[in-house]
Amino acid sequence: ITALADGMFIGCSFNHSIADGESMWHFINCWSELSRGSRQISRPPLMDRAFLRKEPIRFVPTEEAIRVNKWPAHGLSSRVFRLSQKAMASLKAKANQQGKLEKGEISSFQALSALIWRAVTRARKATAGQMTICLMAVGNRQRMDPPMPPESFGNYVTAACSRAPVGELLSRDLGSAARALHETVSSLTSEGARAYVEAWVEKPYLLSLEPNPYLILVAGSPRFEVYGNDFSWGRPAGVLWGPAAKFDGKVLASQGCEGAGSVDLE
């Protein structure tokens, strides 16, 4: 906790191998609840993983399994964009009008990710034939059959990977990019998530993401409760993400300060 001239800054770090964004914000929600004087947590974390695998998973570190990212001092600039509920609704409507899905709809977050993918790619000025990648961190709790409770503690995230040549991505409209992201996310299934876990158990490893000048990673979610975390000092004024594992093209989303439907994007 850092005391500022006009308030307090509460910081928290965690190991991403242990928990994902949903579990991290669940922890902070519980922490703030206790700080307001509650004697017990209203939504206790669930630690049961028997639905995935009954036997304990034993991870023996080997050189092959562990490649730790040694991120250089990046010296990158960060900026927070605040998108209102009205702006997000307009973006979603435009993406769906252009995307012309036969079934379902492009979400507002998929539309926003497509906008960022195209904008960052345009700013990088790569050649038309260069392949560009958009990774979206996608939660598996609701994709499991049956769905997992949101209180399930752990890391249940999958990376949804979409690729497109620069020329194709920029020559087509927003809806085309958003449709590609939607189709990638929609292809993720409960069976695929279980198969991923089983394959990991057979050959465990720690995920290592190498910096790529043609990649963006969209992580976080505007669904996580941020501005309801009152530590008995009132409503938070804002949220920022720490310096760990940042690289050019990493995009972090959180609940917007303007209320439901708005998004803060760092």
Phi and psi in degrees as a GROMACS rama.xvg file:
@    title "Ramachandran Plot"
@    xaxis  label "Phi"
@    yaxis  label "Psi"
@TYPE xy
-112.376  125.586  THR-2
-82.716  125.618  ALA-3
-106.255  169.993  LEU-4
-62.1181  -30.8889  ALA-5
-126.433  23.1464  ASP-6
166.395  -161.414  GLY-7
-126.941  145.345  MET-8
-116.972  119.218  PHE-9
-103.436  121.153  ILE-10
-110.297  151.328  GLY-11
-151.638  135.885  CYS-12
-125.728  156.627  SER-13
-153.019  161.868  PHE-14
-90.4072  122.174  ASN-15
-67.847  -15.9717  HIS-16
-70.363  -22.3323  SER-17
-94.082  -37.8737  ILE-18
-146.328  152.726  ALA-19
-101.69  -174.492  ASP-20
-60.7361  -38.745  GLY-21
-61.3633  -44.3201  GLU-22
-70.6226  -35.2737  SER-23
-62.7983  -47.5091  MET-24
-70.8747  -30.6247  TRP-25
-61.0774  -43.5252  HIS-26
-60.3349  -46.3445  PHE-27
-66.0308  -37.3936  ILE-28
-58.1809  -45.42  ASN-29
-67.2072  -40.3838  CYS-30
-60.6704  -46.2539  TRP-31
-68.1443  -34.0224  SER-32
-61.4725  -44.8566  GLU-33
-67.1503  -34.7106  LEU-34
-67.0059  -23.6853  SER-35
-84.3582  1.75585  ARG-36
106.131  1.15844  GLY-37
-66.3973  142.631  SER-38
-88.5596  -13.1722  ARG-39
-150.197  158.237  GLN-40
-79.5626  132.481  ILE-41
-76.0462  -26.1086  SER-42
-128.269  81.8785  ARG-43
-63.5894  147.493  PRO-44
-69.3045  146.058  PRO-45
-104.562  124.793  LEU-46
-103.457  -0.306013  MET-47
-73.6138  123.149  ASP-48
-117.338  14.8157  ARG-49
-62.9723  -24.9301  ALA-50
-67.3828  -22.5512  PHE-51
-92.4837  -44.1972  LEU-52
-162.224  126.02  ARG-53
-75.2847  -34.3979  LYS-54
-81.542  148.276  GLU-55
-62.6187  145.932  PRO-56
-96.3488  121.172  ILE-57
-107.423  119.365  ARG-58
-104.037  112.043  PHE-59
-100.855  112.664  VAL-60
-62.4719  132.83  PRO-61
-132.425  164.135  THR-62
-62.4318  -35.9847  GLU-63
-68.931  -34.6028  GLU-64
-78.6723  -25.3516  ALA-65
-118  117.641  ILE-66
-128.133  101.319  ARG-67
-79.1834  130.789  VAL-68
-69.0368  122.252  ASN-69
-103.624  88.5551  LYS-70
-74.3979  127.771  TRP-71
-70.4164  161.518  PRO-72
-60.693  109.978  ALA-73
-78.4637  -33.5294  HIS-74
61.2433  25.4986  GLY-75
-85.3168  154.363  LEU-76
-91.5227  144.827  SER-77
-119.895  149.082  SER-78
-142.109  142.465  ARG-79
-104.18  122.866  VAL-80
-101.412  131.964  PHE-81
-110.872  116.27  ARG-82
-108.018  126.547  LEU-83
-74.3969  165.724  SER-84
-59.2465  -38.5937  GLN-85
-64.8064  -42.9205  LYS-86
-65.0322  -40.5643  ALA-87
-66.5006  -41.0317  MET-88
-64.0571  -39.5808  ALA-89
-66.1889  -41.105  SER-90
-64.0046  -42.9517  LEU-91
-62.9676  -44.3921  LYS-92
-62.3753  -41.4737  ALA-93
-64.9372  -43.878  LYS-94
-63.1778  -40.804  ALA-95
-71.8366  -34.7269  ASN-96
-64.572  -41.6176  GLN-97
-81.8788  -33.2956  GLN-98
-73.5791  -30.4757  GLY-99
50.5408  59.8858  LYS-100
-72.4087  144.795  LEU-101
-80.5952  -25.4466  GLU-102
-145.52  139.83  LYS-103
75.3248  -166.779  GLY-104
-147.301  154.146  GLU-105
-73.4323  130.816  ILE-106
-77.2941  161.897  SER-107
-63.4089  -33.6898  SER-108
-72.7272  -34.4272  PHE-109
-66.841  -39.3541  GLN-110
-63.9505  -42.1542  ALA-111
-65.0558  -42.2251  LEU-112
-62.5778  -38.5237  SER-113
-64.8809  -41.141  ALA-114
-59.7003  -46.2279  LEU-115
-67.2538  -42.2023  ILE-116
-56.2541  -47.3886  TRP-117
-69.6554  -40.4855  ARG-118
-66.7814  -44.3462  ALA-119
-66.4373  -41.807  VAL-120
-61.897  -42.0988  THR-121
-62.9308  -41.4529  ARG-122
-67.757  -27.6624  ALA-123
-76.9231  -16.4943  ARG-124
56.3628  42.2451  LYS-125
-78.7537  162.876  ALA-126
-69.4695  156.534  THR-127
-59.9989  -32.6544  ALA-128
-84.8454  -7.71909  GLY-129
-68.0659  132.494  GLN-130
-79.3879  130.85  MET-131
-115.839  150.128  THR-132
-126.876  137.617  ILE-133
-120.478  115.249  CYS-134
-99.7677  130.784  LEU-135
-117.559  127.468  MET-136
-77.9336  116.647  ALA-137
-118.143  129.226  VAL-138
-76.0832  143.324  GLY-139
-102.412  -7.34967  ASN-140
-55.3799  -48.6625  ARG-141
-81.0345  -10.2303  GLN-142
-87.7328  -15.6609  ARG-143
-70.3104  155.212  MET-144
-124.372  107.099  ASP-145
-73.9764  162.696  PRO-146
-62.3309  148.551  PRO-147
-87.1372  146.656  MET-148
-63.8112  147.442  PRO-149
-63.0647  -18.5903  PRO-150
-79.8299  -4.59626  GLU-151
-60.6715  117.724  SER-152
-87.0644  135.365  PHE-153
147.684  -165.99  GLY-154
-113.38  103.722  ASN-155
-118.404  46.4803  TYR-156
-109.225  140.937  VAL-157
-119.778  145.591  THR-158
-91.5258  115.559  ALA-159
-88.5072  117.68  ALA-160
-107.651  120.974  CYS-161
-118.828  141.088  SER-162
-128.29  148.958  ARG-163
-161.968  142.561  ALA-164
-63.2679  146.466  PRO-165
-54.8469  -46.9459  VAL-166
-59.0744  -42.4813  GLY-167
-68.1308  -43.1928  GLU-168
-61.1354  -41.7264  LEU-169
-86.7798  -23.1073  LEU-170
-80.949  -22.3183  SER-171
-93.8503  173.898  ARG-172
-87.8947  177.667  ASP-173
-58.2514  -40.4296  LEU-174
-60.7956  -35.3251  GLY-175
-65.4833  -43.7075  SER-176
-66.5974  -42.0348  ALA-177
-65.5161  -37.4583  ALA-178
-64.1023  -41.2307  ARG-179
-61.4489  -42.5964  ALA-180
-65.6842  -42.405  LEU-181
-59.8813  -44.0157  HIS-182
-66.7076  -37.246  GLU-183
-64.43  -47.0462  THR-184
-64.762  -40.4936  VAL-185
-66.67  -22.9188  SER-186
-76.7802  -11.9393  SER-187
-76.9427  127.598  LEU-188
-126.642  168.74  THR-189
-62.2075  -41.1584  SER-190
-62.4383  -41.1044  GLU-191
-64.8778  -39.4288  GLY-192
-64.6915  -42.1032  ALA-193
-66.1732  -40.5078  ARG-194
-63.1292  -37.4993  ALA-195
-62.1679  -44.0336  TYR-196
-63.4974  -45.1088  VAL-197
-62.5014  -41.1258  GLU-198
-65.5318  -37.0955  ALA-199
-66.5239  -38.9411  TRP-200
-62.7214  -39.2901  VAL-201
-67.4676  -35.2252  GLU-202
-143.001  82.6065  LYS-203
-66.7092  148.547  PRO-204
-157.206  162.284  TYR-205
-102.979  130.781  LEU-206
-62.9532  132.313  LEU-207
-125.772  122.633  SER-208
-110.162  113.813  LEU-209
-83.4884  137.133  GLU-210
-56.487  137.096  PRO-211
-136.819  120.848  ASN-212
-68.9626  -4.40875  PRO-213
-117.855  19.7444  TYR-214
-120.818  145.161  LEU-215
-125.057  148.221  ILE-216
-122.341  119.773  LEU-217
-103.247  115.546  VAL-218
-129.122  175.886  ALA-219
79.6351  -176.375  GLY-220
-163.954  138.728  SER-221
-73.0815  -5.00844  PRO-222
-78.5798  -22.8851  ARG-223
-72.4063  138.985  PHE-224
-73.8094  112.806  GLU-225
-110.958  -53.7943  VAL-226
-83.098  -0.060949  TYR-227
-91.3239  1.124  GLY-228
-83.9503  77.2007  ASN-229
-88.8526  113.412  ASP-230
-88.5936  26.8496  PHE-231
80.62  10.5166  SER-232
-111.443  8.2582  TRP-233
102.522  177.909  GLY-234
-65.2845  137.489  ARG-235
-59.6603  147.417  PRO-236
-86.3956  -23.178  ALA-237
177.919  174.282  GLY-238
-136.986  138.206  VAL-239
-128.699  151.588  LEU-240
-97.2643  142.24  TRP-241
-70.239  178.053  GLY-242
-81.7511  -8.2546  PRO-243
-62.5408  133.167  ALA-244
55.6086  32.1402  ALA-245
-87.0515  144.589  LYS-246
-150.805  164.749  PHE-247
-60.085  120.899  ASP-248
102.312  2.22377  GLY-249
-85.8641  126.372  LYS-250
-119.717  126.645  VAL-251
-120.634  123.893  LEU-252
-107.199  147.014  ALA-253
-148.279  169.073  SER-254
-54.786  135.38  GLN-255
-76.0455  149.743  GLY-256
-72.2858  -14.0036  CYS-257
-86.3811  -0.976623  GLU-258
111.303  -169.466  GLY-259
-53.5219  132.554  ALA-260
89.8659  -14.9007  GLY-261
-89.4537  160.328  SER-262
-136.907  135.494  VAL-263
-100.667  127.723  ASP-264
-124.161  118.234  LEU-265
